[in-house]
Amino acid sequence: MAQPLRFRYSPQSWSEQRVRQDILQPLRSNIGAQAVSPRFEIGADWTTHRFEMQNGDLALFAHNESEAYWMGNTETPSSLWRTDKFGWDEVPYHVARWAQRELLATLHEEDPWLTDYPYISWFFLPVFMSKDGRESTRAFFREHAAGFPDAGRREATRFFEEFLKTGVFDEYRHVMAGKLGTSNHVDRVRMSATMGEFIAAKILTDAGYDIVPEIEVTTGHSLDFRADDAETNALVEVTRPQPPTNRSAAGPVAAVRDTAETKTNGQLAKHGGGAVLFVDCSSFRDDSWAAVRDERPDVRHRPAVVYRARPDGHVEGYRKGSVPLDLETNDAVEFVD
């Protein structure tokens, strides 16, 4: 499975003749590539190329007298096979900005409805335009409301748009966007679990905490977040039960218990305690969540927060144990316990 889009770097001189011979001709022979005019200017002393394939693939190439950068959701020409890869913030500004503008224009041409969500478009661009995942990741937002049941794509996408606009994850864009995956089919369970981490991050930031994702611990694995403010420093691990209709458990209460137990007996057991378990029931429909909310089942780990978020921003939940986070600040969570 291909990874989220990154740049390949060639520390060599590239002439127009070499571009035609080593890039365009092989791609034309293999997958029907054609060179088209780039849609945007790059500035500085870079020369740019845009290649479009008969199968819908796209590739970009920028070079000056001494180096070059390639990015594409297509096969890589053999002349660039052994080149190093770099992230968006590791390449020259003019190159990154040009590639971003080219890809965003194509994205919005292919999925015009995303034009209304510029931050979502930018943040998930490395997967929205990836080789294997460009159809599935867009479809997850477009057809599955990013994992929210009984919700339309626009209200669900707006929820994440407003959160990402805060810039909380800008520094961690490659890691967090990449979690959505580049599978060529929609894995709603896994993708919804990924968006559960975004929901957890929104809750923590709404409550006034600074967050850092993917915290490595001494057991050799990572927990989802560290949340801290002037008085608090806590580790948070997120799990997201599947809706009862999608699993063998007898009902929503069993779904919550079983999923939390898997996390508790696995990752959290290895950690040795101390982390706050967030159990995100945002995939549950109203009646399923009502059963959990009314019974407030234990989840075999303390401290824990069990909650359900809706696209309008309302989050309802309950606590187990002494949670070292004040999540009632700014109405981040409305607790029913």
N, C-alpha and C positions, 0 to 999 in steps of 0.2 A: 504494500500500500504506500503510495506517495505521501510525502510529508507536506506540511504547510509551505507555501511559497517562500523561498529564500533566493538570494543572489549567488551566482557562481562568479568567481573572480579569476581573471586571466592577467597575469603581470607581464603581458607581451604587447608588442606593437601590432595593430590590426589595420590594414589598408582596406579600401573598398573592394579591391580584387580578392583579397583573402576572405572577406566576409561572404562574398558571392560563392567562392570556391569551397570553403570549409564549413559554411553554415547553410546558406540558401540551397545550394545544389543537393546536398545529402537529404535535407528535409523535403525538398521538392520531389526527389526520387522515391522517398519512403512514404510520405503522407500528404503529398500534394500541396506543399507550402508555396505561398506567393509573398513577395515583398510588397508591402503597401506603405503609403506615407504615414508616419506617426501623426497623431492627432494634436500633439502639443509640442511646443518648443521646450528645450531642456536648459538653454543658457550655458554660460561658461564656454569651455573649449571642447565640449563633447559632441560627437556625431552619433545620431540615433537611427535605429532600424526597428521596424515592426513587421513580424511575420505571422500571417494567418493561414491556418491549415483547413483542408476540406472537411475535416471532422469536427471543426469548431475550436480546436486548440489555438493557443496564442503564445507568441514568444516575443520578447523585447531584448534588444542588444544596444549597449552604449559603449563607445570607445573613444579614447583620445590617442595621442601619439605613443603612450607608454603602457596603457592598461585598458581593461575592458570588463564590463559586467553583463551577465546574461541572466534573464529570468523568464521562465516559461512553464506552462502547464501541459507541456508536450514532451516528446522524447528529446534528450539532450544530444546534440551532435558529438561525434566521437572526438573532435578536436577540443572539446571542453570536458571530457569525462573525468580527468584527474585534477580538476580545479577545486579549490577550497570553496566552501559555502559560508555566506555571511548573512546576518540578519538585517532588517530594514534600518536599524539605527547604527549599523556598522559600516555603511557605505557612504560615499560622498553625498551631501545634501541634494545637489542638483539631480543626481541619478535616482535617489530614492523618491524625490518629489515627482520627477517625470514619470517614473514607472507607476507610482500611485495614481497619478492623473489618468494615464492610459488605461489602467485596469479598472478604475472606478467608472470611467466613461463606458467601458464595455459591459461592466456589471449592470449599470443602470439602463443600458440599452437592452440587455437580455431580460432583466427583471425590473421594469420601470417602477413598480410599487416601492422598491427600496430607496428610491430617490428621496422619499419623505423622511428617511432615517439615515442621515449622513454619518452619524457616529457609529451606528451598527455597521453600516457599509464599510467604513474605514477600519474599525476594530477587527472585524471578521474577514477582511479582505484576503488574508493569506489562506483561508480555507474556502471562502466563497468563490475564489478563482483558482483553487488547487486542481491538480490533474485528476484525481479520483473523486474528490469530495465536493466539486462545485455544484453538482445537481442535488446531492443529498442534503448538504448543509443549508442551502437556500430553501429546499422543500420543507425542512424541519421548521423553519420560521413561517413559511408561506402556508403550508397545509396542516401543520400540527401545532400551531400557535406556541412554538418554542416550549412545548411540554405542559402548557396550561390546559386543563379540560374546560369545556363549556366556555371557551373564549375565542374571539376572532383574532386573526393574525395581526391586525393593526393595534389593538389594545395590548396584546402581549408584547409585540415588538416595541411599542412606545414605552412600556414598563422598563425594558432593558436599555432602550435608548436614553431615557432620562437618567438612569443610574450611571451608564458608561460616560455620559457627558460630564460627570463630576471629575473625570480624569483619574479616579482611584486606581484603575488598572493600566493606565497608559504605559507605565514603566515595565509592566509584566505582560504586555500585549501578546508576545509570541507564545509564551507559556499558556496563558489562559485561553486565547483564541484556539490554539492547537488542541486543547482538551476537547473541543467539539468534534475533532477527528476529521479524517479525510477518507472515510469509507465510501464506497460507491453505492451504498444503499442506506436508507434511513433506519438507524437503530434507535428507535424512539426511547427505549428504556435507558440506554447508555447516554444518549444526548440529553435527555431530561435530567439525568443525574448530574451531568456537567453544569446545566443551567441552575441546578440546585446550589452549586457553589457560588454562582453569581447572586442568587437570592440571599444566601447566608451573608455574603459580603455586603450587600445592600442593608441588611438588618444591622450589622455591626457598625457600618459607617453612619447610618441614620441615628444610631444610639450614641454617636460621638467618638467611636474608637478608630484609631489608625490601624490599618491591617497590612500584613505582608503574607502572600500566599506561599505554599510549598515550603514548610519549615522542616528542615532535616533534623531528626532526633537521633539520640545515641544508639538506637536499635537498628539503624541503617535504613529506615524508611522515612517517609515524610507525612506530616499532618497538614491539613488543608490551610489553616491560617494561624497567625499570631495576631491577637488583638490587644492593643494597649492604649492607655491614656496616662494621666499623671499619677493615678493610684493603682492601676490594674495592668497586669501582664498575663494573658491567658492564651492557651493553645485550644484550637477548635477543630474538631473533625466532623464532617458532614456526611450523612447518609440519607438516601431517598428511597423509601419503600415504593414498590410497584403498586399501582392500583389493584384492588382485590380481583377485579375481573380479568386481570392479566397474569394471575399466579394461582397456585394450588391451595393457598391458605384459605381457611374457612371464611374469613371476612376481614374487614379493615383493621380491627384490633389485633388479630393474629398477624396480619401483614406488618404492622408496626413492630410488634414484639419480635417476630422472626428476623426481620431485617436488622433491627438494632442488635439482636443477639449475635448475628453473624459478624457485625462490626466489632462488638464488644469482645467476642472470643478470638478475634483475629488481630487486627491492627492495634486496637486499644489495649488488648491484653499484653501484647509485646511491649507497648510503650510503658506499661507499669502504672497507669493511672495518672490523674492530674488534669487530663484534657477534658474539655466540655464537649459532650456529644450533641450535635444538632441533628434532629430527625425531621427532615423536610417532607411534609405530606402535601406539597403543592400539586402533585399529580392526582390527588383524590377529588372526586366530585363531591357535591354538597352533602349528600346523604352519607357517604362513606366517612367524610371528615366529621360529621355530626356524631357518628357512633364513637369515634376516637375521642372527640372533645368531651362527650358526656361521661365516658368510662375512665378516661385519662389513665391508660394502662402504664404499668411500670415497663422500663426498657432495659433492665438488668445492667444499667450503668448510671452512676451519679458522679458529677452533676450532668444533667441532660435538659435540653429544651426541645419539645415536640411542637411543631407549628405548621400552619398552612398559610401561604401567601396567595393573594389574588392580584390580577393585573392592575387593579385600581390602587394598589399600594397598601391595602389593609392586610395586616398579618395578625392571626389569632393563634394562641398556643397556651401551653402549660409547662410547668417546670417539675423536675424531680431532683431532689437534693439541693444543696446550697450552691447555686450558680453564681460564680464570681463576676458576673457581668450585669450591669444595670441596663436591661433592654427595654425598660419602660420609658427611658429618656426619649423625648421627642416622639412618643407614641410609636416607637419602632415595632413593638409587639404589644398587642392587647392580650393580657393574660386572663385566663378563665379559672385559674386555681386560687 
